[in-house]
Amino acid sequence: MQHRDADSLVPLDHRERMCQVFLGAEFMSDFVGFPGAAHGFRGDDARHGVQPTDDWLERYLLEAHED
């Protein structure tokens, strides 16, 4: 899960509630914060946002599939 703390579309409390839902469902997730960034992927945020997503997909989907 990624969140930008200057996001005017998705309030920070939504992220906190989602994290609790994921934990309760035993859903494997990671949190990546983007201080000062607004909603969406632009500029450096786009470049920095792709890698954590790729890492999560590889860790939780590819490794699970290989077992």
Summary of the structure (lengths in Angstrom):
residues: 67
radius of gyration: 13.3
end to end distance: 24.2
largest distance: 40.7
contacts: 147
relative contact order: 0.19
helix: 55%
strand: 9%
